[in-house]
Amino acid sequence: MQVTFQTKAESKRQQQEEFLKLTGAERFFRFLEMSRAINKIMPVKNRLAFEERNKGNFLLIHKDLKDDEVG
């Protein structure tokens, strides 16, 4: 592991360049991964059950999704 020292602006520019190198699909999947990580770190209090939140809605759920990834 290499430690580098840089300004905030340099760091932000580097992150932006790396992000822009990704394809649209890769960017979308990174967003989904980040969203899931945030939800695990900061869960919502008093969240309704999946069935209650989606009562009366038509849902298509992929068979490969895990229970914690649905809803």
N, C-alpha and C positions, 0 to 999 in steps of 0.2 A: 504494500500500500504506500502510495506516495502522497506526501502532504505538500500542498501548494498554498501560497499566500497571494490573494488577489483582492481587488476592491469589490464592493457590492455591484458596481456597474459592470465590471469585467465578468463577474460570476453570472450575472443575469444575462449578459450577451452570450456567454458560452452555453448556458442552459437553453436559451432561445434558439441558437444555431443547431444544437443537438436535437431539439424538438422538431425544428423545421425539416430536418433530414428524414424524419419518419414519414411513412405513407399515411394517407387519411385513415385507413383501417387501423394501423398501429396506434395512431393518436387517439382514436376512439376507444380502443381496448385499454390504453394507458389510463384514460379518463375513468373507465369502468373500474379498473383495479384501484385507482385512487379513491373513488367513491366508496367502494367496499371497505377499504382500509379505514377510511374516516368513520364509516358506520360502525365498525368494530371497536374503534377507539372511543367514540362518543355516541353510545346508543341512545335512542329516543326513549324517554320515560313514558310510562302508561300507554304504550303502543297497543292498538287493538289487534286482535288475532287476525291472521290472514283471511280466514273465512268471513269475518265480520267486516273487514275493510272492503272486501270485494263482493259483498252480497249483491246479487242481481246483475253483476257484470259478466260479460262473456270473456273468458280467458283462454289463451293458447299457451300452454306450458310445455317447454321442451323436456323430453324424457330424461335427458342427461343432466339436468340441473339438480343440484343438491338441495335439500330442504331449506338450508339457511340462505340459499341464493334466490329462492322464490319469494316474491312479495317484499 
